[in-house]
Amino acid sequence: GGKEENVKAAQDILLARAKANSLAQLGKYTGEGESEEAKEGMFVKGYTY
């Protein structure tokens, strides 16, 4: 588990991402309202699974 003080922020982010996913599957996602963290790439050079 995480820290109790992070619960509200994490829930808000999860809700925003769920809404974005819903819009994306309908072909209506524009990226509007995306957080700065969500705009950052997750690519890690040389990463292997």
PQR file of N, CA, C, O and H, with PARSE charges and radii, in Angstrom:
ATOM      1  N   GLY A   1       0.789  -1.179   0.000 -0.4000 1.5000
ATOM      2  CA  GLY A   1       0.000   0.000   0.000 -0.0000 2.0000
ATOM      3  C   GLY A   1       0.841   1.257   0.000  0.5500 1.7000
ATOM      4  O   GLY A   1       2.032   1.251   0.312 -0.5500 1.4000
ATOM      5  N   GLY A   2       0.195   2.295  -0.350 -0.4000 1.5000
ATOM      6  CA  GLY A   2       0.838   3.602  -0.390 -0.0000 2.0000
ATOM      7  C   GLY A   2       0.536   4.408   0.852  0.5500 1.7000
ATOM      8  O   GLY A   2       0.001   3.898   1.837 -0.5500 1.4000
ATOM      9  H   GLY A   2      -0.773   2.300  -0.604  0.4000 1.0000
ATOM     10  N   LYS A   3       0.886   5.664   0.783 -0.4000 1.5000
ATOM     11  CA  LYS A   3       0.672   6.570   1.906 -0.0000 2.0000
ATOM     12  C   LYS A   3      -0.759   7.092   1.899  0.5500 1.7000
ATOM     13  O   LYS A   3      -1.316   7.412   0.848 -0.5500 1.4000
ATOM     14  H   LYS A   3       1.320   6.078  -0.017  0.4000 1.0000
ATOM     15  N   GLU A   4      -1.335   7.170   3.073 -0.4000 1.5000
ATOM     16  CA  GLU A   4      -2.723   7.616   3.227 -0.0000 2.0000
ATOM     17  C   GLU A   4      -2.940   9.005   2.629  0.5500 1.7000
ATOM     18  O   GLU A   4      -3.998   9.277   2.061 -0.5500 1.4000
ATOM     19  H   GLU A   4      -0.883   6.910   3.927  0.4000 1.0000
ATOM     20  N   GLU A   5      -1.948   9.880   2.753 -0.4000 1.5000
ATOM     21  CA  GLU A   5      -2.104  11.247   2.248 -0.0000 2.0000
ATOM     22  C   GLU A   5      -2.126  11.320   0.718  0.5500 1.7000
ATOM     23  O   GLU A   5      -2.463  12.364   0.159 -0.5500 1.4000
ATOM     24  H   GLU A   5      -1.088   9.659   3.214  0.4000 1.0000
ATOM     25  N   ASN A   6      -1.776  10.243   0.045 -0.4000 1.5000
ATOM     26  CA  ASN A   6      -1.780  10.226  -1.421 -0.0000 2.0000
ATOM     27  C   ASN A   6      -3.050   9.629  -2.023  0.5500 1.7000
ATOM     28  O   ASN A   6      -3.227   9.646  -3.241 -0.5500 1.4000
ATOM     29  H   ASN A   6      -1.502   9.395   0.499  0.4000 1.0000
ATOM     30  N   VAL A   7      -3.929   9.105  -1.182 -0.4000 1.5000
ATOM     31  CA  VAL A   7      -5.115   8.397  -1.673 -0.0000 2.0000
ATOM     32  C   VAL A   7      -5.993   9.283  -2.551  0.5500 1.7000
ATOM     33  O   VAL A   7      -6.358   8.871  -3.653 -0.5500 1.4000
ATOM     34  H   VAL A   7      -3.786   9.091  -0.192  0.4000 1.0000
ATOM     35  N   LYS A   8      -6.339  10.469  -2.106 -0.4000 1.5000
ATOM     36  CA  LYS A   8      -7.240  11.349  -2.865 -0.0000 2.0000
ATOM     37  C   LYS A   8      -6.638  11.710  -4.222  0.5500 1.7000
ATOM     38  O   LYS A   8      -7.325  11.653  -5.242 -0.5500 1.4000
ATOM     39  H   LYS A   8      -6.043  10.803  -1.212  0.4000 1.0000
ATOM     40  N   ALA A   9      -5.366  12.080  -4.237 -0.4000 1.5000
ATOM     41  CA  ALA A   9      -4.706  12.442  -5.498 -0.0000 2.0000
ATOM     42  C   ALA A   9      -4.663  11.248  -6.445  0.5500 1.7000
ATOM     43  O   ALA A   9      -4.895  11.399  -7.645 -0.5500 1.4000
ATOM     44  H   ALA A   9      -4.807  12.126  -3.409  0.4000 1.0000
ATOM     45  N   ALA A  10      -4.370  10.075  -5.920 -0.4000 1.5000
ATOM     46  CA  ALA A  10      -4.316   8.871  -6.749 -0.0000 2.0000
ATOM     47  C   ALA A  10      -5.691   8.536  -7.314  0.5500 1.7000
ATOM     48  O   ALA A  10      -5.808   8.145  -8.475 -0.5500 1.4000
ATOM     49  H   ALA A  10      -4.181   9.953  -4.945  0.4000 1.0000
ATOM     50  N   GLN A  11      -6.724   8.687  -6.506 -0.4000 1.5000
ATOM     51  CA  GLN A  11      -8.083   8.430  -6.978 -0.0000 2.0000
ATOM     52  C   GLN A  11      -8.477   9.412  -8.074  0.5500 1.7000
ATOM     53  O   GLN A  11      -9.111   9.028  -9.057 -0.5500 1.4000
ATOM     54  H   GLN A  11      -6.629   9.005  -5.563  0.4000 1.0000
ATOM     55  N   ASP A  12      -8.104  10.675  -7.909 -0.4000 1.5000
ATOM     56  CA  ASP A  12      -8.414  11.687  -8.924 -0.0000 2.0000
ATOM     57  C   ASP A  12      -7.722  11.373 -10.248  0.5500 1.7000
ATOM     58  O   ASP A  12      -8.324  11.509 -11.313 -0.5500 1.4000
ATOM     59  H   ASP A  12      -7.589  10.988  -7.111  0.4000 1.0000
ATOM     60  N   ILE A  13      -6.470  10.956 -10.181 -0.4000 1.5000
ATOM     61  CA  ILE A  13      -5.723  10.611 -11.393 -0.0000 2.0000
ATOM     62  C   ILE A  13      -6.328   9.380 -12.052  0.5500 1.7000
ATOM     63  O   ILE A  13      -6.469   9.335 -13.274 -0.5500 1.4000
ATOM     64  H   ILE A  13      -5.981  10.846  -9.315  0.4000 1.0000
ATOM     65  N   LEU A  14      -6.683   8.384 -11.253 -0.4000 1.5000
ATOM     66  CA  LEU A  14      -7.297   7.178 -11.802 -0.0000 2.0000
ATOM     67  C   LEU A  14      -8.596   7.511 -12.518  0.5500 1.7000
ATOM     68  O   LEU A  14      -8.852   6.995 -13.606 -0.5500 1.4000
ATOM     69  H   LEU A  14      -6.567   8.421 -10.261  0.4000 1.0000
ATOM     70  N   LEU A  15      -9.415   8.360 -11.925 -0.4000 1.5000
ATOM     71  CA  LEU A  15     -10.678   8.756 -12.547 -0.0000 2.0000
ATOM     72  C   LEU A  15     -10.426   9.484 -13.864  0.5500 1.7000
ATOM     73  O   LEU A  15     -11.099   9.220 -14.860 -0.5500 1.4000
ATOM     74  H   LEU A  15      -9.207   8.779 -11.041  0.4000 1.0000
ATOM     75  N   ALA A  16      -9.460  10.397 -13.871 -0.4000 1.5000
ATOM     76  CA  ALA A  16      -9.140  11.139 -15.094 -0.0000 2.0000
ATOM     77  C   ALA A  16      -8.659  10.196 -16.190  0.5500 1.7000
ATOM     78  O   ALA A  16      -9.039  10.356 -17.350 -0.5500 1.4000
ATOM     79  H   ALA A  16      -8.913  10.611 -13.063  0.4000 1.0000
ATOM     80  N   ARG A  17      -7.834   9.220 -15.841 -0.4000 1.5000
ATOM     81  CA  ARG A  17      -7.320   8.275 -16.838 -0.0000 2.0000
ATOM     82  C   ARG A  17      -8.419   7.342 -17.333  0.5500 1.7000
ATOM     83  O   ARG A  17      -8.433   6.962 -18.504 -0.5500 1.4000
ATOM     84  H   ARG A  17      -7.525   9.090 -14.899  0.4000 1.0000
ATOM     85  N   ALA A  18      -9.335   6.973 -16.446 -0.4000 1.5000
ATOM     86  CA  ALA A  18     -10.459   6.133 -16.865 -0.0000 2.0000
ATOM     87  C   ALA A  18     -11.353   6.886 -17.845  0.5500 1.7000
ATOM     88  O   ALA A  18     -11.825   6.313 -18.827 -0.5500 1.4000
ATOM     89  H   ALA A  18      -9.323   7.282 -15.495  0.4000 1.0000
ATOM     90  N   LYS A  19     -11.584   8.174 -17.576 -0.4000 1.5000
ATOM     91  CA  LYS A  19     -12.385   8.989 -18.496 -0.0000 2.0000
ATOM     92  C   LYS A  19     -11.678   9.129 -19.839  0.5500 1.7000
ATOM     93  O   LYS A  19     -12.314   9.044 -20.889 -0.5500 1.4000
ATOM     94  H   LYS A  19     -11.200   8.639 -16.779  0.4000 1.0000
ATOM     95  N   ALA A  20     -10.354   9.346 -19.807 -0.4000 1.5000
ATOM     96  CA  ALA A  20      -9.580   9.463 -21.045 -0.0000 2.0000
ATOM     97  C   ALA A  20      -9.643   8.158 -21.828  0.5500 1.7000
ATOM     98  O   ALA A  20      -9.777   8.177 -23.052 -0.5500 1.4000
ATOM     99  H   ALA A  20      -9.837   9.415 -18.953  0.4000 1.0000
ATOM    100  N   ASN A  21      -9.549   7.033 -21.141 -0.4000 1.5000
ATOM    101  CA  ASN A  21      -9.625   5.736 -21.799 -0.0000 2.0000
ATOM    102  C   ASN A  21     -10.992   5.534 -22.440  0.5500 1.7000
ATOM    103  O   ASN A  21     -11.092   5.017 -23.552 -0.5500 1.4000
ATOM    104  H   ASN A  21      -9.440   7.017 -20.147  0.4000 1.0000
ATOM    105  N   SER A  22     -12.038   5.941 -21.742 -0.4000 1.5000
ATOM    106  CA  SER A  22     -13.390   5.826 -22.278 -0.0000 2.0000
ATOM    107  C   SER A  22     -13.537   6.649 -23.552  0.5500 1.7000
ATOM    108  O   SER A  22     -14.089   6.174 -24.545 -0.5500 1.4000
ATOM    109  H   SER A  22     -11.958   6.361 -20.838  0.4000 1.0000
ATOM    110  N   LEU A  23     -13.041   7.886 -23.519 -0.4000 1.5000
ATOM    111  CA  LEU A  23     -13.101   8.742 -24.708 -0.0000 2.0000
ATOM    112  C   LEU A  23     -12.266   8.155 -25.845  0.5500 1.7000
ATOM    113  O   LEU A  23     -12.670   8.207 -27.006 -0.5500 1.4000
ATOM    114  H   LEU A  23     -12.593   8.272 -22.712  0.4000 1.0000
ATOM    115  N   ALA A  24     -11.108   7.600 -25.511 -0.4000 1.5000
ATOM    116  CA  ALA A  24     -10.228   7.033 -26.536 -0.0000 2.0000
ATOM    117  C   ALA A  24     -10.890   5.862 -27.246  0.5500 1.7000
ATOM    118  O   ALA A  24     -10.787   5.744 -28.468 -0.5500 1.4000
ATOM    119  H   ALA A  24     -10.780   7.557 -24.568  0.4000 1.0000
ATOM    120  N   GLN A  25     -11.558   5.006 -26.513 -0.4000 1.5000
ATOM    121  CA  GLN A  25     -12.188   3.853 -27.157 -0.0000 2.0000
ATOM    122  C   GLN A  25     -13.376   4.254 -28.012  0.5500 1.7000
ATOM    123  O   GLN A  25     -13.827   3.482 -28.859 -0.5500 1.4000
ATOM    124  H   GLN A  25     -11.641   5.102 -25.521  0.4000 1.0000
ATOM    125  N   LEU A  26     -13.888   5.467 -27.792 -0.4000 1.5000
ATOM    126  CA  LEU A  26     -14.961   6.000 -28.632 -0.0000 2.0000
ATOM    127  C   LEU A  26     -14.414   6.837 -29.788  0.5500 1.7000
ATOM    128  O   LEU A  26     -15.172   7.316 -30.631 -0.5500 1.4000
ATOM    129  H   LEU A  26     -13.522   6.094 -27.104  0.4000 1.0000
ATOM    130  N   GLY A  27     -13.085   7.009 -29.819 -0.4000 1.5000
ATOM    131  CA  GLY A  27     -12.460   7.822 -30.847 -0.0000 2.0000
ATOM    132  C   GLY A  27     -12.620   9.308 -30.607  0.5500 1.7000
ATOM    133  O   GLY A  27     -12.532  10.100 -31.545 -0.5500 1.4000
ATOM    134  H   GLY A  27     -12.469   6.619 -29.134  0.4000 1.0000
ATOM    135  N   LYS A  28     -12.857   9.705 -29.351 -0.4000 1.5000
ATOM    136  CA  LYS A  28     -13.121  11.106 -29.027 -0.0000 2.0000
ATOM    137  C   LYS A  28     -12.053  11.719 -28.124  0.5500 1.7000
ATOM    138  O   LYS A  28     -12.214  12.851 -27.667 -0.5500 1.4000
ATOM    139  H   LYS A  28     -12.929   9.062 -28.588  0.4000 1.0000
ATOM    140  N   TYR A  29     -10.981  11.004 -27.862 -0.4000 1.5000
ATOM    141  CA  TYR A  29      -9.936  11.508 -26.966 -0.0000 2.0000
ATOM    142  C   TYR A  29      -9.092  12.555 -27.676  0.5500 1.7000
ATOM    143  O   TYR A  29      -8.629  12.330 -28.795 -0.5500 1.4000
ATOM    144  H   TYR A  29     -10.850  10.085 -28.233  0.4000 1.0000
ATOM    145  N   THR A  30      -8.891  13.703 -27.027 -0.4000 1.5000
ATOM    146  CA  THR A  30      -8.096  14.781 -27.617 -0.0000 2.0000
ATOM    147  C   THR A  30      -6.843  15.087 -26.810  0.5500 1.7000
ATOM    148  O   THR A  30      -5.976  15.822 -27.285 -0.5500 1.4000
ATOM    149  H   THR A  30      -9.267  13.886 -26.119  0.4000 1.0000
ATOM    150  N   GLY A  31      -6.725  14.551 -25.618 -0.4000 1.5000
ATOM    151  CA  GLY A  31      -5.590  14.849 -24.759 -0.0000 2.0000
ATOM    152  C   GLY A  31      -5.796  16.089 -23.925  0.5500 1.7000
ATOM    153  O   GLY A  31      -4.938  16.438 -23.113 -0.5500 1.4000
ATOM    154  H   GLY A  31      -7.428  13.954 -25.232  0.4000 1.0000
ATOM    155  N   GLU A  32      -6.908  16.757 -24.105 -0.4000 1.5000
ATOM    156  CA  GLU A  32      -7.208  17.967 -23.345 -0.0000 2.0000
ATOM    157  C   GLU A  32      -7.319  17.638 -21.863  0.5500 1.7000
ATOM    158  O   GLU A  32      -7.934  16.640 -21.486 -0.5500 1.4000
ATOM    159  H   GLU A  32      -7.605  16.473 -24.764  0.4000 1.0000
ATOM    160  N   GLY A  33      -6.724  18.476 -21.030 -0.4000 1.5000
ATOM    161  CA  GLY A  33      -6.799  18.283 -19.590 -0.0000 2.0000
ATOM    162  C   GLY A  33      -5.806  17.274 -19.057  0.5500 1.7000
ATOM    163  O   GLY A  33      -5.849  16.929 -17.876 -0.5500 1.4000
ATOM    164  H   GLY A  33      -6.224  19.286 -21.336  0.4000 1.0000
ATOM    165  N   GLU A  34      -4.922  16.800 -19.894 -0.4000 1.5000
ATOM    166  CA  GLU A  34      -3.923  15.825 -19.485 -0.0000 2.0000
ATOM    167  C   GLU A  34      -2.926  16.477 -18.534  0.5500 1.7000
ATOM    168  O   GLU A  34      -2.512  17.616 -18.754 -0.5500 1.4000
ATOM    169  H   GLU A  34      -4.887  17.079 -20.854  0.4000 1.0000
ATOM    170  N   SER A  35      -2.540  15.769 -17.486 -0.4000 1.5000
ATOM    171  CA  SER A  35      -1.576  16.321 -16.534 -0.0000 2.0000
ATOM    172  C   SER A  35      -0.184  16.345 -17.154  0.5500 1.7000
ATOM    173  O   SER A  35       0.084  15.644 -18.130 -0.5500 1.4000
ATOM    174  H   SER A  35      -2.876  14.844 -17.307  0.4000 1.0000
ATOM    175  N   GLU A  36       0.686  17.149 -16.586 -0.4000 1.5000
ATOM    176  CA  GLU A  36       2.067  17.215 -17.085 -0.0000 2.0000
ATOM    177  C   GLU A  36       2.755  15.860 -16.939  0.5500 1.7000
ATOM    178  O   GLU A  36       3.540  15.467 -17.802 -0.5500 1.4000
ATOM    179  H   GLU A  36       0.468  17.719 -15.794  0.4000 1.0000
ATOM    180  N   GLU A  37       2.467  15.148 -15.857 -0.4000 1.5000
ATOM    181  CA  GLU A  37       3.059  13.831 -15.646 -0.0000 2.0000
ATOM    182  C   GLU A  37       2.617  12.852 -16.725  0.5500 1.7000
ATOM    183  O   GLU A  37       3.407  12.023 -17.177 -0.5500 1.4000
ATOM    184  H   GLU A  37       1.829  15.467 -15.156  0.4000 1.0000
ATOM    185  N   ALA A  38       1.371  12.943 -17.132 -0.4000 1.5000
ATOM    186  CA  ALA A  38       0.843  12.035 -18.145 -0.0000 2.0000
ATOM    187  C   ALA A  38       1.431  12.326 -19.518  0.5500 1.7000
ATOM    188  O   ALA A  38       1.465  11.447 -20.379 -0.5500 1.4000
ATOM    189  H   ALA A  38       0.729  13.616 -16.765  0.4000 1.0000
ATOM    190  N   LYS A  39       1.893  13.553 -19.726 -0.4000 1.5000
ATOM    191  CA  LYS A  39       2.475  13.922 -21.015 -0.0000 2.0000
ATOM    192  C   LYS A  39       3.902  13.406 -21.177  0.5500 1.7000
ATOM    193  O   LYS A  39       4.412  13.322 -22.294 -0.5500 1.4000
ATOM    194  H   LYS A  39       1.866  14.267 -19.027  0.4000 1.0000
ATOM    195  N   GLU A  40       4.540  13.062 -20.067 -0.4000 1.5000
ATOM    196  CA  GLU A  40       5.916  12.586 -20.122 -0.0000 2.0000
ATOM    197  C   GLU A  40       5.958  11.181 -20.695  0.5500 1.7000
ATOM    198  O   GLU A  40       5.098  10.351 -20.401 -0.5500 1.4000
ATOM    199  H   GLU A  40       4.126  13.131 -19.159  0.4000 1.0000
ATOM    200  N   GLY A  41       6.959  10.925 -21.508 -0.4000 1.5000
ATOM    201  CA  GLY A  41       7.134   9.597 -22.077 -0.0000 2.0000
ATOM    202  C   GLY A  41       7.602   8.608 -21.024  0.5500 1.7000
ATOM    203  O   GLY A  41       8.233   8.990 -20.038 -0.5500 1.4000
ATOM    204  H   GLY A  41       7.658  11.599 -21.746  0.4000 1.0000
ATOM    205  N   MET A  42       7.296   7.354 -21.234 -0.4000 1.5000
ATOM    206  CA  MET A  42       7.705   6.313 -20.303 -0.0000 2.0000
ATOM    207  C   MET A  42       8.806   5.438 -20.893  0.5500 1.7000
ATOM    208  O   MET A  42       9.211   4.452 -20.278 -0.5500 1.4000
ATOM    209  H   MET A  42       6.784   7.044 -22.035  0.4000 1.0000
ATOM    210  N   PHE A  43       9.292   5.791 -22.081 -0.4000 1.5000
ATOM    211  CA  PHE A  43      10.310   5.005 -22.756 -0.0000 2.0000
ATOM    212  C   PHE A  43      11.608   4.998 -21.950  0.5500 1.7000
ATOM    213  O   PHE A  43      12.080   6.045 -21.508 -0.5500 1.4000
ATOM    214  H   PHE A  43       8.963   6.593 -22.581  0.4000 1.0000
ATOM    215  N   VAL A  44      12.175   3.811 -21.766 -0.4000 1.5000
ATOM    216  CA  VAL A  44      13.460   3.665 -21.098 -0.0000 2.0000
ATOM    217  C   VAL A  44      14.372   2.914 -22.051  0.5500 1.7000
ATOM    218  O   VAL A  44      14.164   1.732 -22.323 -0.5500 1.4000
ATOM    219  H   VAL A  44      11.792   2.961 -22.125  0.4000 1.0000
ATOM    220  N   LYS A  45      15.397   3.617 -22.561 -0.4000 1.5000
ATOM    221  CA  LYS A  45      16.314   3.016 -23.519 -0.0000 2.0000
ATOM    222  C   LYS A  45      16.996   1.800 -22.905  0.5500 1.7000
ATOM    223  O   LYS A  45      17.510   1.857 -21.788 -0.5500 1.4000
ATOM    224  H   LYS A  45      15.566   4.577 -22.340  0.4000 1.0000
ATOM    225  N   GLY A  46      16.991   0.705 -23.651 -0.4000 1.5000
ATOM    226  CA  GLY A  46      17.662  -0.501 -23.211 -0.0000 2.0000
ATOM    227  C   GLY A  46      16.877  -1.342 -22.224  0.5500 1.7000
ATOM    228  O   GLY A  46      17.368  -2.378 -21.776 -0.5500 1.4000
ATOM    229  H   GLY A  46      16.573   0.659 -24.558  0.4000 1.0000
ATOM    230  N   TYR A  47      15.670  -0.922 -21.872 -0.4000 1.5000
ATOM    231  CA  TYR A  47      14.869  -1.688 -20.911 -0.0000 2.0000
ATOM    232  C   TYR A  47      14.401  -2.988 -21.540  0.5500 1.7000
ATOM    233  O   TYR A  47      13.924  -2.988 -22.675 -0.5500 1.4000
ATOM    234  H   TYR A  47      15.271  -0.080 -22.235  0.4000 1.0000
ATOM    235  N   THR A  48      14.527  -4.083 -20.830 -0.4000 1.5000
ATOM    236  CA  THR A  48      14.016  -5.369 -21.298 -0.0000 2.0000
ATOM    237  C   THR A  48      13.116  -5.963 -20.231  0.5500 1.7000
ATOM    238  O   THR A  48      13.278  -5.707 -19.038 -0.5500 1.4000
ATOM    239  H   THR A  48      14.915  -4.083 -19.909  0.4000 1.0000
ATOM    240  N   TYR A  49      12.170  -6.755 -20.688 -0.4000 1.5000
ATOM    241  CA  TYR A  49      11.240  -7.397 -19.766 -0.0000 2.0000
ATOM    242  C   TYR A  49      11.807  -8.691 -19.263  0.5500 1.7000
ATOM    243  O   TYR A  49      11.164  -9.380 -18.470 -0.5500 1.4000
ATOM    244  H   TYR A  49      12.038  -6.963 -21.657  0.4000 1.0000
TER
END
